[in-house]
Amino acid sequence: MSNEFFYGTTLKVDEPSQTWDPYHKSEENSEMLMPHKLIVKQVLLDHTAKENEYNVIEVTSPTSQDDVKIPIAVLKAGETRSISMELEFPDAPVTFKLVKGTGPVHIHGHHLIREASEAELMGEMQEGEEDEEDEDGIDDVKDEYAEEEEEVPNPAKKAKLSNNSKDGGTNNKASPKSKK
């Protein structure tokens, strides 16, 4: 289950950079970390932005190998005032920077926090480990019955098919009806 919160920030000439980092406050309780994700939905230029001035927004985000810096929006009053998107950042920190223009530029979206299970918080489940059996073994019994149900063919369907053939189901051709 996840909790979803509104995310919003404004970039302007006197504050051209903002960083989303939900983990920076929780370094003391590192074992209580829950996965966070940022989803940017829209970048828009404020109504007070200068006419004919380009405003370029760049994002810096971690990847599996290194940080990546890339522009995500180019806005210009009189031409493009907003951009809608579905841009996901599963890892923090993410830094938004106004690299050209004076703004203000507003960025908004969703901040998702996945609630960790008790086992994840306690570190009981190791990677690749499966919960094979609970205290009374009910999970294993349910799995065995599910497998048996899949293996048993429906006898009514088999009988119906064999009645349609001339030789009791060994020949696939249907027998012609005789006239009396």
Salt bridges, closest charged atoms under 4 A:
GLU4 OE2 - HIS110 ND1 2.78
ASP46 OD2 - HIS47 ND1 3.33
ASP46 OD1 - HIS106 NE2 2.66
GLU51 OE2 - ARG81 NH2 3.92
GLU79 OE2 - LYS76 NZ 3.20
GLU86 OE1 - LYS41 NZ 2.64
GLU88 OE1 - LYS37 NZ 3.22
GLU120 OE2 - ARG114 NH2 2.84
